[in-house]
Amino acid sequence: MTLALVLPMLVLVGAAPAAAATPTLQISSVTLVAKGAGVRLDYVVTCDEGASGEVRARITQAVGNRIAYASEPQYPAWTCTGQAQPLSAFFPADVAGVPFRIGEALLLASISACPGANCEFAQAEQVVRIVR
């Protein structure tokens, strides 16, 4: 009787699926576009091949006593290749703020890579230089 209980349990025990690797996010540059009406974020991501990737970001900059602010209207998505992938996204300045200018800004960005239902995340919080 004891043997009958053990055998079904052995069938359920098997090799655990490999855990997804944590994705990486590296900011390459932030470029002023359309006279400050927005910025282009260039970045490099690495995530497991076949996973669905998505970036979320916001950027703020002090311009005098006002704030320039942007976040993406849609989350740019891609399919991961398993290799470093250079990508870019445009961020229009919020109409309630002021235009961006060349200089320092605060960037908060995160990516998610989802190989199925389980997602992995990486983020970057850093001071960046907006260039022309």
N, C-alpha and C positions, 0 to 999 in steps of 0.2 A: 504494500500500500504506500509506503513512504517513497519508493522508487517511482511510482506513478505520479506523485506530486513534483518530484525533482525534474523529471524529463521535460515536462512542458515549460518549466522555468528556464531550462538550458536553451530551449529554442528561442526564447525572447531575448536572451543575452547575446549580444553580438558586438561587432566593432562599432564604436560610436562614430557618427559622421564627423568629418574634419571640421574644425571650427573655422569660420571665416576670418581672414586676416583683417586687422584693423586698417581701414583706408588711411591714406596720407593726403594732406593738402598743403601745398606750398604756393605762396603768393609770389608771382613774378613781377607784376607792375600794375599801377593804377594810372590811367591816362585821361587827361581832360578831353572832353569832346564837346563840339558845338558851343564854343565860347563859355563853357561852364554849365551848360544845360544838363550835363550828365557826366558820367565817368565810365570808362571801360576797364573791367577787372580782368587781367590775364593771370591764370593760375595753372598749376600742374597737379593732377590727382593720380593716385595709384589705388586700385581696388581689384578685388578678385574678378577674374574673367567671367563674363556673363551676368554679373550683378547689375542692377539698375542703380545709377548714381544720380544724385540731385544736390544742388548747391543752394544755400540760403545765405544772404549777406546783407549787411547794412553798413553804410559809411557816413560819418559825420565830420564836419570841419567847421572850426570857428572862423568866421569871416567878419572882422570888426566885432561888433557886439551882437551879431546875428549868427545863426547856424544854417549851414548847408547840410542837407540830409538826403540820402537816397537808400532805397531798398528795391529789390527787383519786383516788377509787377507780376512776373511768372517765375517759378523756380526752374532755371535751366536744368535739363536732364540729359543723360547720356547712358550708353551701355559700356560697362567697364571691359577693358581688353586684357587686364592682368599686367599691363605695362604702364609706364608713366605716360599720361595723356595731357598734352597742353590744350587748355580750353580757355574761352573768354566769354564774358557776359556784359551787357550794357545795363547801366543803372541810371535812369532819368532822375534829375534833381526834383525834390518835392516842391510843388508850386507854391506852398505856403512859406518856403524858406528863401534863401538867396542862392545865386549860382555858385558853383565850386570855383576855386582858383588854384593855381599852382601852389604847392606847399604841403605841410603836414596835415594828416587826417587820421581819424581812428576808424579802423576796419574791424568788424566782427563778422566772421564767416564760418560756416559749418557745412560739411558735406555728409550725406548719408549714402551708404552703399548697401543695397538689399538683394542678397542672393536668395530670393524666396521671401518667406515671412519674417526672417530674422535680419534686422538691420544693424550695421556697425556705423559708428560716427567718428568724425575727426573735426577739430575746429581750430581756427586761428583768430587770435585777438591781438592786434598789434597796431602800432603807429606806422603808417605808410606815408610815402611822399607821392603826391599827385604830380605827374609830369606832363609836359605838353606833347 
